[in-house]
Amino acid sequence: MPLPLPQWKDRTSGFFSSSAVKLKEASQTARAVVCEVAKDAKGNAADVTGRVTSSVRTRWAILQQPSTRHAIQERLIGAASTTGSFLRNGISDTKDKVVVGKTKVEEAAKRTAQRSKTIITDIERWQKGVASTDVFGVPIEIVVQRQEASRPVPHILVKCADYLVLSGLNSPYLFKSDGDKKVIQQLISQFNSDSNAVLPDGLNPVDVAALVKCYLSSLPEPLATFEHHTEIRDARFSINSLRNILKKLPTVNFMTLEYVTALLLRVSQKSLVNKMDARSLAIEITPLIMWQPGQKLEYHRQYWNNPQKSQNDDAMPNYSAWDMLEEEGEAAADASSPIPLDDGMPLDFAAIEVVQCLVEQHNAIFTDANETVWR
């Protein structure tokens, strides 16, 4: 049943009055809380400020103390000294590296200049040799052409072979032992002055064998030639094939190769006495008569270090374009030291087998040649 209008108004009025009172109380309570929080915050801020100020003043006071200032100065000075030391060391190292680099460049320039001078000198010497009497370093066909002899073999090899066969086959380690450097230099000058020179009596056979190696090493092109090098290597297992390929060689090369291997055969036949069998001889001689461009064993170089002067000096060695770019120590040979087969040049075992076969099967291979016979 609906309430009478006056009673409804009274209840509404009472509700609003009660709500107003509660809102007022809540507002007062909130205001009080905010004031308390603000007071606390203000107090905390003041306290923090005071603490910070106190800490700064304390530290500043510490810094103002002589002992503290001295310690800080020492640390700063130490740090500055360390930094300066690092900088000085770095600059010093840089200067040292620059000096070392400059020195290396100067040394390389000197070596290059010396090589250029040597090559030019050798070229001039070779040009004189071709036009006159030089034997060493001159192409073998030119040497033989000058001789005007019936046998197309250089006289120097004939004289050396005769000497060894007559009085030197029993000498130990022929073609392996290094000879007397001064004696060989004198012989080189002697034959460069006169290709018909005679070997003096009383020579050590080892020196004569070394002279043969020196001559073969000085040839601009090996006896086996560059053109037929690979063919000859590949034919080492067949005497017939080897014989046929050797016939392709120029006459001078073929006859000289026959002569040299005939001499080696005679030496090997005395191996029980001289300790040099066909294999040992092949190891020593192969790098001198079978090599490819860039792989030459410059055996003769050791005897061209300040040799005795002849009217034409020495003859021209075989230089490649890479000689000018070689670093010291990388050259195929060094004139200041003996060069057997321990100079770092890899052994060509196939070529060694070829030369060994030429020695052991000499008579079967060179059947069409006028075989060399010594008295």
BALOBA-1460 file (C-alpha; in Angstrom, 3 decimals):
// residues 375
<rec num="1" residu="m" x="0.000" y="0.000" z="0.000"/>
<rec num="2" residu="p" x="1.675" y="3.352" z="-0.969"/>
<rec num="3" residu="l" x="2.880" y="5.644" z="1.826"/>
<rec num="4" residu="p" x="1.087" y="8.935" z="2.317"/>
<rec num="5" residu="l" x="2.944" y="11.818" z="0.651"/>
<rec num="6" residu="p" x="3.922" y="13.652" z="3.892"/>
<rec num="7" residu="q" x="5.548" y="10.542" z="5.332"/>
<rec num="8" residu="w" x="7.539" y="9.932" z="2.094"/>
<rec num="9" residu="k" x="8.879" y="13.498" z="2.167"/>
<rec num="10" residu="d" x="10.028" y="13.097" z="5.764"/>
<rec num="11" residu="r" x="11.972" y="9.940" z="4.987"/>
<rec num="12" residu="t" x="13.628" y="11.534" z="1.918"/>
<rec num="13" residu="s" x="14.580" y="14.607" z="3.841"/>
<rec num="14" residu="g" x="16.104" y="12.463" z="6.593"/>
<rec num="15" residu="f" x="18.122" y="10.420" z="4.082"/>
<rec num="16" residu="f" x="19.655" y="13.511" z="2.472"/>
<rec num="17" residu="s" x="20.452" y="15.086" z="5.791"/>
<rec num="18" residu="s" x="22.187" y="11.913" z="6.944"/>
<rec num="19" residu="s" x="24.188" y="11.701" z="3.651"/>
<rec num="20" residu="a" x="25.332" y="15.297" z="3.920"/>
<rec num="21" residu="v" x="26.551" y="14.734" z="7.436"/>
<rec num="22" residu="k" x="28.525" y="11.612" z="6.358"/>
<rec num="23" residu="l" x="30.059" y="13.378" z="3.340"/>
<rec num="24" residu="k" x="31.184" y="16.228" z="5.528"/>
<rec num="25" residu="e" x="32.788" y="13.842" z="7.981"/>
<rec num="26" residu="a" x="34.538" y="11.936" z="5.161"/>
<rec num="27" residu="s" x="35.847" y="15.192" z="3.717"/>
<rec num="28" residu="q" x="37.223" y="16.265" z="7.052"/>
<rec num="29" residu="t" x="38.822" y="12.871" z="7.585"/>
<rec num="30" residu="a" x="40.441" y="12.946" z="4.116"/>
<rec num="31" residu="r" x="41.735" y="16.448" z="4.682"/>
<rec num="32" residu="a" x="43.286" y="15.374" z="7.959"/>
<rec num="33" residu="v" x="44.965" y="12.377" z="6.294"/>
<rec num="34" residu="v" x="46.367" y="14.540" z="3.465"/>
<rec num="35" residu="c" x="47.734" y="17.039" z="5.955"/>
<rec num="36" residu="e" x="49.426" y="14.282" z="7.907"/>
<rec num="37" residu="v" x="50.957" y="12.797" z="4.730"/>
<rec num="38" residu="a" x="52.160" y="16.235" z="3.650"/>
<rec num="39" residu="k" x="53.720" y="16.888" z="7.023"/>
<rec num="40" residu="d" x="55.450" y="13.498" z="6.940"/>
<rec num="41" residu="a" x="56.714" y="14.078" z="3.388"/>
<rec num="42" residu="k" x="57.977" y="17.518" z="4.275"/>
<rec num="43" residu="g" x="59.698" y="16.100" z="7.293"/>
<rec num="44" residu="n" x="61.248" y="13.297" z="5.289"/>
<rec num="45" residu="a" x="62.456" y="15.711" z="2.590"/>
<rec num="46" residu="a" x="64.002" y="17.959" z="5.148"/>
<rec num="47" residu="d" x="65.628" y="14.980" z="6.798"/>
<rec num="48" residu="v" x="67.049" y="13.718" z="3.453"/>
<rec num="49" residu="t" x="68.295" y="17.186" z="2.589"/>
<rec num="50" residu="g" x="69.939" y="17.443" z="5.927"/>
<rec num="51" residu="r" x="71.612" y="14.079" z="5.567"/>
<rec num="52" residu="v" x="72.872" y="14.871" z="2.049"/>
<rec num="53" residu="t" x="74.169" y="18.217" z="3.147"/>
<rec num="54" residu="s" x="75.857" y="16.651" z="6.140"/>
<rec num="55" residu="s" x="77.470" y="13.957" z="3.950"/>
<rec num="56" residu="v" x="78.726" y="16.523" z="1.436"/>
<rec num="57" residu="r" x="80.120" y="18.701" z="4.200"/>
<rec num="58" residu="t" x="81.807" y="15.697" z="5.785"/>
<rec num="59" residu="r" x="83.400" y="14.589" z="2.528"/>
<rec num="60" residu="w" x="84.415" y="18.098" z="1.638"/>
<rec num="61" residu="a" x="86.020" y="18.410" z="5.033"/>
<rec num="62" residu="i" x="87.856" y="15.147" z="4.389"/>
<rec num="63" residu="l" x="89.013" y="16.411" z="1.004"/>
<rec num="64" residu="q" x="90.263" y="19.600" z="2.630"/>
<rec num="65" residu="q" x="92.511" y="17.599" z="4.892"/>
<rec num="66" residu="p" x="96.190" y="17.727" z="3.795"/>
<rec num="67" residu="s" x="96.650" y="13.953" z="3.887"/>
<rec num="68" residu="t" x="93.613" y="13.383" z="1.653"/>
<rec num="69" residu="r" x="94.637" y="16.072" z="-0.808"/>
<rec num="70" residu="h" x="98.129" y="14.623" z="-0.950"/>
<rec num="71" residu="a" x="96.779" y="11.122" z="-1.585"/>
<rec num="72" residu="i" x="94.538" y="12.367" z="-4.390"/>
<rec num="73" residu="q" x="97.401" y="14.287" z="-5.933"/>
<rec num="74" residu="e" x="99.588" y="11.197" z="-5.804"/>
<rec num="75" residu="r" x="96.888" y="9.139" z="-7.508"/>
<rec num="76" residu="l" x="96.409" y="11.758" z="-10.225"/>
<rec num="77" residu="i" x="100.157" y="12.035" z="-10.755"/>
<rec num="78" residu="g" x="100.448" y="8.226" z="-10.898"/>
<rec num="79" residu="a" x="97.632" y="7.957" z="-13.416"/>
<rec num="80" residu="a" x="99.154" y="10.710" z="-15.528"/>
<rec num="81" residu="s" x="102.571" y="9.012" z="-15.350"/>
<rec num="82" residu="t" x="101.120" y="5.656" z="-16.399"/>
<rec num="83" residu="t" x="99.243" y="7.223" z="-19.289"/>
<rec num="84" residu="g" x="102.359" y="9.107" z="-20.372"/>
<rec num="85" residu="s" x="104.414" y="5.906" z="-20.183"/>
<rec num="86" residu="f" x="101.907" y="4.072" z="-22.370"/>
<rec num="87" residu="l" x="101.973" y="6.900" z="-24.891"/>
<rec num="88" residu="r" x="105.786" y="7.057" z="-24.903"/>
<rec num="89" residu="n" x="106.069" y="3.281" z="-25.310"/>
<rec num="90" residu="g" x="103.556" y="3.339" z="-28.127"/>
<rec num="91" residu="i" x="105.419" y="6.147" z="-29.893"/>
<rec num="92" residu="s" x="108.757" y="4.392" z="-29.293"/>
<rec num="93" residu="d" x="107.435" y="1.109" z="-30.687"/>
<rec num="94" residu="t" x="106.064" y="2.910" z="-33.707"/>
<rec num="95" residu="k" x="109.401" y="4.621" z="-34.297"/>
<rec num="96" residu="d" x="111.232" y="1.308" z="-33.928"/>
<rec num="97" residu="k" x="108.904" y="-0.359" z="-36.425"/>
<rec num="98" residu="v" x="109.376" y="2.520" z="-38.846"/>
<rec num="99" residu="v" x="113.160" y="2.244" z="-38.477"/>
<rec num="100" residu="v" x="113.071" y="-1.542" z="-38.970"/>
<rec num="101" residu="g" x="110.794" y="-1.176" z="-41.996"/>
<rec num="102" residu="k" x="113.053" y="1.487" z="-43.462"/>
<rec num="103" residu="t" x="116.101" y="-0.710" z="-42.871"/>
<rec num="104" residu="k" x="114.448" y="-3.689" z="-44.567"/>
<rec num="105" residu="v" x="113.445" y="-1.546" z="-47.541"/>
<rec num="106" residu="e" x="116.989" y="-0.205" z="-47.832"/>
<rec num="107" residu="e" x="118.454" y="-3.721" z="-47.584"/>
<rec num="108" residu="a" x="116.022" y="-5.014" z="-50.223"/>
<rec num="109" residu="a" x="116.927" y="-2.088" z="-52.471"/>
<rec num="110" residu="k" x="120.645" y="-2.814" z="-52.005"/>
<rec num="111" residu="r" x="120.140" y="-6.509" z="-52.783"/>
<rec num="112" residu="t" x="118.131" y="-5.672" z="-55.893"/>
<rec num="113" residu="a" x="120.734" y="-3.167" z="-57.031"/>
<rec num="114" residu="q" x="123.499" y="-5.709" z="-56.468"/>
<rec num="115" residu="r" x="121.575" y="-8.398" z="-58.383"/>
<rec num="116" residu="s" x="121.014" y="-5.942" z="-61.234"/>
<rec num="117" residu="k" x="124.699" y="-5.115" z="-61.294"/>
<rec num="118" residu="t" x="125.650" y="-8.797" z="-61.213"/>
<rec num="119" residu="i" x="123.225" y="-9.694" z="-64.000"/>
<rec num="120" residu="i" x="124.426" y="-6.825" z="-66.182"/>
<rec num="121" residu="t" x="128.038" y="-7.830" z="-65.558"/>
<rec num="122" residu="d" x="127.287" y="-11.473" z="-66.384"/>
<rec num="123" residu="i" x="125.450" y="-10.486" z="-69.554"/>
<rec num="124" residu="e" x="128.405" y="-8.390" z="-70.673"/>
<rec num="125" residu="r" x="130.761" y="-11.243" z="-69.799"/>
<rec num="126" residu="w" x="128.599" y="-13.736" z="-71.708"/>
<rec num="127" residu="q" x="128.478" y="-11.462" z="-74.760"/>
<rec num="128" residu="k" x="132.261" y="-11.347" z="-74.734"/>
<rec num="129" residu="g" x="132.387" y="-15.100" z="-74.319"/>
<rec num="130" residu="v" x="130.185" y="-15.768" z="-77.340"/>
<rec num="131" residu="a" x="132.432" y="-13.595" z="-79.458"/>
<rec num="132" residu="s" x="135.739" y="-14.854" z="-78.080"/>
<rec num="133" residu="t" x="136.973" y="-17.843" z="-76.078"/>
<rec num="134" residu="d" x="134.749" y="-18.398" z="-73.021"/>
<rec num="135" residu="v" x="133.616" y="-21.970" z="-72.447"/>
<rec num="136" residu="f" x="131.595" y="-21.862" z="-69.223"/>
<rec num="137" residu="g" x="128.048" y="-20.534" z="-69.498"/>
<rec num="138" residu="v" x="128.113" y="-20.475" z="-73.288"/>
<rec num="139" residu="p" x="125.605" y="-22.596" z="-75.273"/>
<rec num="140" residu="i" x="127.167" y="-25.971" z="-76.013"/>
<rec num="141" residu="e" x="126.614" y="-25.720" z="-79.775"/>
<rec num="142" residu="i" x="128.671" y="-22.501" z="-79.886"/>
<rec num="143" residu="v" x="131.532" y="-24.082" z="-77.952"/>
<rec num="144" residu="v" x="131.594" y="-27.108" z="-80.266"/>
<rec num="145" residu="q" x="131.322" y="-24.928" z="-83.370"/>
<rec num="146" residu="r" x="134.414" y="-22.961" z="-82.312"/>
<rec num="147" residu="q" x="136.419" y="-26.173" z="-81.903"/>
<rec num="148" residu="e" x="136.153" y="-27.263" z="-85.527"/>
<rec num="149" residu="a" x="136.754" y="-30.836" z="-84.396"/>
<rec num="150" residu="s" x="135.376" y="-34.072" z="-85.787"/>
<rec num="151" residu="r" x="133.837" y="-35.106" z="-82.465"/>
<rec num="152" residu="p" x="130.924" y="-32.831" z="-81.483"/>
<rec num="153" residu="v" x="131.793" y="-32.897" z="-77.771"/>
<rec num="154" residu="p" x="133.290" y="-29.950" z="-75.839"/>
<rec num="155" residu="h" x="137.060" y="-30.302" z="-75.461"/>
<rec num="156" residu="i" x="136.900" y="-29.605" z="-71.748"/>
<rec num="157" residu="l" x="134.767" y="-32.729" z="-71.210"/>
<rec num="158" residu="v" x="137.060" y="-34.838" z="-73.360"/>
<rec num="159" residu="k" x="140.151" y="-33.720" z="-71.457"/>
<rec num="160" residu="c" x="138.491" y="-34.258" z="-68.067"/>
<rec num="161" residu="a" x="137.177" y="-37.705" z="-69.040"/>
<rec num="162" residu="d" x="140.558" y="-38.810" z="-70.362"/>
<rec num="163" residu="y" x="142.220" y="-37.657" z="-67.159"/>
<rec num="164" residu="l" x="139.738" y="-39.529" z="-64.953"/>
<rec num="165" residu="v" x="139.775" y="-42.748" z="-66.979"/>
<rec num="166" residu="l" x="143.564" y="-42.854" z="-67.053"/>
<rec num="167" residu="s" x="144.321" y="-41.976" z="-63.463"/>
<rec num="168" residu="g" x="141.274" y="-41.245" z="-61.347"/>
<rec num="169" residu="l" x="138.651" y="-43.987" z="-61.404"/>
<rec num="170" residu="n" x="139.736" y="-45.369" z="-58.057"/>
<rec num="171" residu="s" x="139.318" y="-42.066" z="-56.227"/>
<rec num="172" residu="p" x="136.557" y="-42.288" z="-53.584"/>
<rec num="173" residu="y" x="133.325" y="-40.434" z="-54.112"/>
<rec num="174" residu="l" x="134.000" y="-39.080" z="-57.594"/>
<rec num="175" residu="f" x="131.302" y="-36.586" z="-58.670"/>
<rec num="176" residu="k" x="130.051" y="-36.398" z="-55.074"/>
<rec num="177" residu="s" x="132.879" y="-34.827" z="-53.092"/>
<rec num="178" residu="d" x="133.392" y="-31.075" z="-53.487"/>
<rec num="179" residu="g" x="136.732" y="-30.193" z="-54.986"/>
<rec num="180" residu="d" x="139.273" y="-27.567" z="-54.014"/>
<rec num="181" residu="k" x="137.551" y="-24.276" z="-54.726"/>
<rec num="182" residu="k" x="140.669" y="-22.322" z="-55.632"/>
<rec num="183" residu="v" x="141.933" y="-25.043" z="-57.962"/>
<rec num="184" residu="i" x="138.617" y="-25.234" z="-59.784"/>
<rec num="185" residu="q" x="138.417" y="-21.447" z="-60.095"/>
<rec num="186" residu="q" x="141.865" y="-21.457" z="-61.677"/>
<rec num="187" residu="l" x="140.825" y="-24.193" z="-64.105"/>
<rec num="188" residu="i" x="137.699" y="-22.260" z="-65.063"/>
<rec num="189" residu="s" x="139.779" y="-19.162" z="-65.840"/>
<rec num="190" residu="q" x="142.287" y="-21.295" z="-67.728"/>
<rec num="191" residu="f" x="139.656" y="-22.874" z="-70.024"/>
<rec num="192" residu="n" x="137.830" y="-19.574" z="-70.482"/>
<rec num="193" residu="s" x="141.089" y="-18.078" z="-71.714"/>
<rec num="194" residu="d" x="141.922" y="-21.054" z="-73.927"/>
<rec num="195" residu="s" x="139.361" y="-23.735" z="-74.731"/>
<rec num="196" residu="n" x="142.231" y="-26.005" z="-75.782"/>
<rec num="197" residu="a" x="143.993" y="-25.719" z="-72.433"/>
<rec num="198" residu="v" x="145.566" y="-28.832" z="-70.926"/>
<rec num="199" residu="l" x="144.903" y="-30.110" z="-67.433"/>
<rec num="200" residu="p" x="148.013" y="-29.834" z="-65.273"/>
<rec num="201" residu="d" x="149.645" y="-33.034" z="-64.050"/>
<rec num="202" residu="g" x="149.034" y="-34.043" z="-60.456"/>
<rec num="203" residu="l" x="145.473" y="-32.764" z="-60.197"/>
<rec num="204" residu="n" x="143.208" y="-34.428" z="-57.682"/>
<rec num="205" residu="p" x="140.632" y="-36.493" z="-59.666"/>
<rec num="206" residu="v" x="137.936" y="-35.141" z="-57.341"/>
<rec num="207" residu="d" x="138.722" y="-31.619" z="-58.628"/>
<rec num="208" residu="v" x="138.497" y="-32.808" z="-62.216"/>
<rec num="209" residu="a" x="135.113" y="-34.455" z="-61.595"/>
<rec num="210" residu="a" x="133.901" y="-31.270" z="-59.920"/>
<rec num="211" residu="l" x="135.047" y="-29.300" z="-62.976"/>
<rec num="212" residu="v" x="132.866" y="-31.552" z="-65.174"/>
<rec num="213" residu="k" x="129.876" y="-30.892" z="-62.929"/>
<rec num="214" residu="c" x="130.638" y="-27.181" z="-62.989"/>
<rec num="215" residu="y" x="130.693" y="-27.097" z="-66.791"/>
<rec num="216" residu="l" x="127.438" y="-29.059" z="-67.151"/>
<rec num="217" residu="s" x="125.762" y="-26.822" z="-64.576"/>
<rec num="218" residu="s" x="126.830" y="-23.658" z="-66.407"/>
<rec num="219" residu="l" x="125.069" y="-24.596" z="-69.658"/>
<rec num="220" residu="p" x="122.107" y="-22.285" z="-70.375"/>
<rec num="221" residu="e" x="120.027" y="-25.332" z="-71.388"/>
<rec num="222" residu="p" x="120.446" y="-28.909" z="-70.111"/>
<rec num="223" residu="l" x="121.764" y="-31.669" z="-72.329"/>
<rec num="224" residu="a" x="118.314" y="-33.312" z="-72.301"/>
<rec num="225" residu="t" x="116.819" y="-29.991" z="-73.524"/>
<rec num="226" residu="f" x="113.601" y="-28.414" z="-72.314"/>
<rec num="227" residu="e" x="111.688" y="-29.586" z="-75.366"/>
<rec num="228" residu="h" x="112.233" y="-33.310" z="-74.782"/>
<rec num="229" residu="h" x="112.440" y="-33.336" z="-70.978"/>
<rec num="230" residu="t" x="108.998" y="-34.821" z="-70.360"/>
<rec num="231" residu="e" x="109.259" y="-37.348" z="-73.185"/>
<rec num="232" residu="i" x="112.574" y="-38.640" z="-71.865"/>
<rec num="233" residu="r" x="111.228" y="-38.945" z="-68.309"/>
<rec num="234" residu="d" x="108.193" y="-40.881" z="-69.483"/>
<rec num="235" residu="a" x="110.283" y="-43.323" z="-71.529"/>
<rec num="236" residu="r" x="112.446" y="-44.483" z="-68.624"/>
<rec num="237" residu="f" x="110.817" y="-47.936" z="-68.476"/>
<rec num="238" residu="s" x="111.545" y="-48.831" z="-72.101"/>
<rec num="239" residu="i" x="115.006" y="-48.951" z="-73.616"/>
<rec num="240" residu="n" x="113.593" y="-48.836" z="-77.147"/>
<rec num="241" residu="s" x="111.421" y="-45.805" z="-76.402"/>
<rec num="242" residu="l" x="114.286" y="-44.046" z="-74.658"/>
<rec num="243" residu="r" x="116.607" y="-44.742" z="-77.570"/>
<rec num="244" residu="n" x="114.110" y="-43.360" z="-80.099"/>
<rec num="245" residu="i" x="113.433" y="-40.192" z="-78.137"/>
<rec num="246" residu="l" x="117.116" y="-39.469" z="-77.557"/>
<rec num="247" residu="k" x="117.573" y="-39.504" z="-81.342"/>
<rec num="248" residu="k" x="115.399" y="-36.375" z="-81.442"/>
<rec num="249" residu="l" x="118.037" y="-34.421" z="-79.527"/>
<rec num="250" residu="p" x="120.389" y="-32.099" z="-81.421"/>
<rec num="251" residu="t" x="123.532" y="-33.933" z="-82.500"/>
<rec num="252" residu="v" x="125.784" y="-32.039" z="-80.075"/>
<rec num="253" residu="n" x="123.471" y="-32.794" z="-77.137"/>
<rec num="254" residu="f" x="123.092" y="-36.447" z="-78.100"/>
<rec num="255" residu="m" x="126.828" y="-37.062" z="-78.551"/>
<rec num="256" residu="t" x="127.758" y="-35.190" z="-75.380"/>
<rec num="257" residu="l" x="125.133" y="-37.079" z="-73.379"/>
<rec num="258" residu="e" x="126.528" y="-40.343" z="-74.736"/>
<rec num="259" residu="y" x="130.049" y="-39.265" z="-73.793"/>
<rec num="260" residu="v" x="129.125" y="-38.212" z="-70.258"/>
<rec num="261" residu="t" x="127.137" y="-41.360" z="-69.525"/>
<rec num="262" residu="a" x="129.946" y="-43.494" z="-70.947"/>
<rec num="263" residu="l" x="132.288" y="-41.843" z="-68.458"/>
<rec num="264" residu="l" x="129.813" y="-42.496" z="-65.638"/>
<rec num="265" residu="l" x="129.627" y="-46.138" z="-66.709"/>
<rec num="266" residu="r" x="133.402" y="-46.447" z="-66.373"/>
<rec num="267" residu="v" x="133.262" y="-44.834" z="-62.937"/>
<rec num="268" residu="s" x="130.446" y="-47.151" z="-61.789"/>
<rec num="269" residu="q" x="132.451" y="-50.195" z="-62.866"/>
<rec num="270" residu="k" x="134.921" y="-49.293" z="-60.105"/>
<rec num="271" residu="s" x="132.217" y="-48.735" z="-57.490"/>
<rec num="272" residu="l" x="133.710" y="-51.258" z="-55.056"/>
<rec num="273" residu="v" x="136.710" y="-48.944" z="-54.826"/>
<rec num="274" residu="n" x="135.326" y="-45.445" z="-55.430"/>
<rec num="275" residu="k" x="131.970" y="-46.027" z="-53.630"/>
<rec num="276" residu="m" x="129.973" y="-44.590" z="-56.572"/>
<rec num="277" residu="d" x="127.566" y="-46.980" z="-58.305"/>
<rec num="278" residu="a" x="125.208" y="-46.026" z="-61.133"/>
<rec num="279" residu="r" x="122.463" y="-44.908" z="-58.752"/>
<rec num="280" residu="s" x="124.786" y="-42.680" z="-56.734"/>
<rec num="281" residu="l" x="126.221" y="-41.122" z="-59.886"/>
<rec num="282" residu="a" x="122.726" y="-40.526" z="-61.298"/>
<rec num="283" residu="i" x="121.688" y="-38.685" z="-58.117"/>
<rec num="284" residu="e" x="124.677" y="-36.357" z="-58.478"/>
<rec num="285" residu="i" x="124.537" y="-35.733" z="-62.244"/>
<rec num="286" residu="t" x="120.799" y="-35.716" z="-63.018"/>
<rec num="287" residu="p" x="120.116" y="-32.190" z="-61.689"/>
<rec num="288" residu="l" x="122.883" y="-30.931" z="-63.989"/>
<rec num="289" residu="i" x="121.739" y="-32.521" z="-67.260"/>
<rec num="290" residu="m" x="117.948" y="-32.839" z="-66.789"/>
<rec num="291" residu="w" x="116.120" y="-29.860" z="-65.343"/>
<rec num="292" residu="q" x="113.235" y="-27.605" z="-66.259"/>
<rec num="293" residu="p" x="113.085" y="-23.788" z="-66.279"/>
<rec num="294" residu="g" x="113.138" y="-22.461" z="-62.726"/>
<rec num="295" residu="q" x="114.568" y="-25.697" z="-61.291"/>
<rec num="296" residu="k" x="118.214" y="-25.366" z="-62.245"/>
<rec num="297" residu="l" x="120.798" y="-26.478" z="-59.701"/>
<rec num="298" residu="e" x="123.372" y="-23.679" z="-59.895"/>
<rec num="299" residu="y" x="126.269" y="-25.909" z="-58.888"/>
<rec num="300" residu="h" x="128.800" y="-23.783" z="-60.755"/>
<rec num="301" residu="r" x="127.937" y="-20.669" z="-58.745"/>
<rec num="302" residu="q" x="130.087" y="-21.687" z="-55.810"/>
<rec num="303" residu="y" x="133.143" y="-21.548" z="-58.058"/>
<rec num="304" residu="w" x="132.331" y="-18.157" z="-59.544"/>
<rec num="305" residu="n" x="132.778" y="-16.267" z="-56.287"/>
<rec num="306" residu="n" x="135.806" y="-14.072" z="-57.011"/>
<rec num="307" residu="p" x="137.474" y="-16.497" z="-59.463"/>
<rec num="308" residu="q" x="140.923" y="-15.883" z="-60.918"/>
<rec num="309" residu="k" x="140.645" y="-13.288" z="-63.651"/>
<rec num="310" residu="s" x="141.092" y="-14.218" z="-67.277"/>
<rec num="311" residu="q" x="141.050" y="-11.797" z="-70.167"/>
<rec num="312" residu="n" x="137.324" y="-12.489" z="-70.527"/>
<rec num="313" residu="d" x="136.533" y="-13.124" z="-66.846"/>
<rec num="314" residu="d" x="133.815" y="-15.778" z="-66.505"/>
<rec num="315" residu="a" x="130.872" y="-16.788" z="-68.619"/>
<rec num="316" residu="m" x="127.254" y="-16.035" z="-68.277"/>
<rec num="317" residu="p" x="125.082" y="-18.063" z="-65.885"/>
<rec num="318" residu="n" x="121.507" y="-18.738" z="-66.787"/>
<rec num="319" residu="y" x="119.255" y="-16.140" z="-65.149"/>
<rec num="320" residu="s" x="115.482" y="-16.204" z="-65.093"/>
<rec num="321" residu="a" x="113.240" y="-13.185" z="-64.763"/>
<rec num="322" residu="w" x="112.462" y="-14.240" z="-61.203"/>
<rec num="323" residu="d" x="116.081" y="-13.908" z="-60.067"/>
<rec num="324" residu="m" x="115.483" y="-10.190" z="-59.519"/>
<rec num="325" residu="l" x="112.593" y="-10.904" z="-57.157"/>
<rec num="326" residu="e" x="114.129" y="-13.656" z="-55.077"/>
<rec num="327" residu="e" x="114.490" y="-13.037" z="-51.368"/>
<rec num="328" residu="e" x="117.879" y="-13.628" z="-49.856"/>
<rec num="329" residu="g" x="118.208" y="-17.305" z="-49.075"/>
<rec num="330" residu="e" x="115.643" y="-18.386" z="-51.685"/>
<rec num="331" residu="a" x="117.936" y="-18.559" z="-54.663"/>
<rec num="332" residu="a" x="118.564" y="-21.931" z="-56.219"/>
<rec num="333" residu="a" x="122.226" y="-21.554" z="-55.324"/>
<rec num="334" residu="d" x="124.482" y="-19.277" z="-53.328"/>
<rec num="335" residu="a" x="127.988" y="-18.475" z="-54.498"/>
<rec num="336" residu="s" x="129.252" y="-18.467" z="-50.928"/>
<rec num="337" residu="s" x="128.466" y="-22.079" z="-50.038"/>
<rec num="338" residu="p" x="128.891" y="-25.542" z="-51.554"/>
<rec num="339" residu="i" x="125.854" y="-26.941" z="-53.274"/>
<rec num="340" residu="p" x="125.516" y="-30.684" z="-53.512"/>
<rec num="341" residu="l" x="121.874" y="-31.811" z="-53.389"/>
<rec num="342" residu="d" x="120.959" y="-30.385" z="-49.989"/>
<rec num="343" residu="d" x="119.924" y="-26.931" z="-51.160"/>
<rec num="344" residu="g" x="116.191" y="-27.491" z="-50.777"/>
<rec num="345" residu="m" x="115.628" y="-28.433" z="-54.463"/>
<rec num="346" residu="p" x="113.330" y="-31.465" z="-54.580"/>
<rec num="347" residu="l" x="114.799" y="-34.558" z="-56.219"/>
<rec num="348" residu="d" x="113.239" y="-35.638" z="-59.515"/>
<rec num="349" residu="f" x="113.338" y="-39.387" z="-58.981"/>
<rec num="350" residu="a" x="111.931" y="-40.114" z="-62.441"/>
<rec num="351" residu="a" x="114.771" y="-38.156" z="-64.040"/>
<rec num="352" residu="i" x="117.266" y="-39.942" z="-61.775"/>
<rec num="353" residu="e" x="115.922" y="-43.276" z="-63.005"/>
<rec num="354" residu="v" x="116.436" y="-42.095" z="-66.577"/>
<rec num="355" residu="v" x="120.096" y="-41.229" z="-66.006"/>
<rec num="356" residu="q" x="120.663" y="-44.436" z="-64.054"/>
<rec num="357" residu="c" x="119.242" y="-46.350" z="-67.011"/>
<rec num="358" residu="l" x="121.481" y="-44.414" z="-69.433"/>
<rec num="359" residu="v" x="124.490" y="-45.473" z="-67.384"/>
<rec num="360" residu="e" x="123.571" y="-49.108" z="-66.745"/>
<rec num="361" residu="q" x="122.157" y="-49.724" z="-70.237"/>
<rec num="362" residu="h" x="124.514" y="-47.377" z="-72.033"/>
<rec num="363" residu="n" x="125.649" y="-49.739" z="-74.777"/>
<rec num="364" residu="a" x="122.107" y="-50.898" z="-75.557"/>
<rec num="365" residu="i" x="120.689" y="-47.380" z="-75.711"/>
<rec num="366" residu="f" x="123.439" y="-45.684" z="-77.716"/>
<rec num="367" residu="t" x="123.827" y="-48.465" z="-80.297"/>
<rec num="368" residu="d" x="123.704" y="-46.031" z="-83.225"/>
<rec num="369" residu="a" x="126.331" y="-43.717" z="-81.761"/>
<rec num="370" residu="n" x="130.050" y="-43.995" z="-82.169"/>
<rec num="371" residu="e" x="130.481" y="-45.443" z="-78.718"/>
<rec num="372" residu="t" x="133.183" y="-43.827" z="-76.643"/>
<rec num="373" residu="v" x="136.204" y="-46.047" z="-76.136"/>
<rec num="374" residu="w" x="139.191" y="-45.086" z="-74.004"/>
<rec num="375" residu="r" x="142.571" y="-46.655" z="-74.362"/>
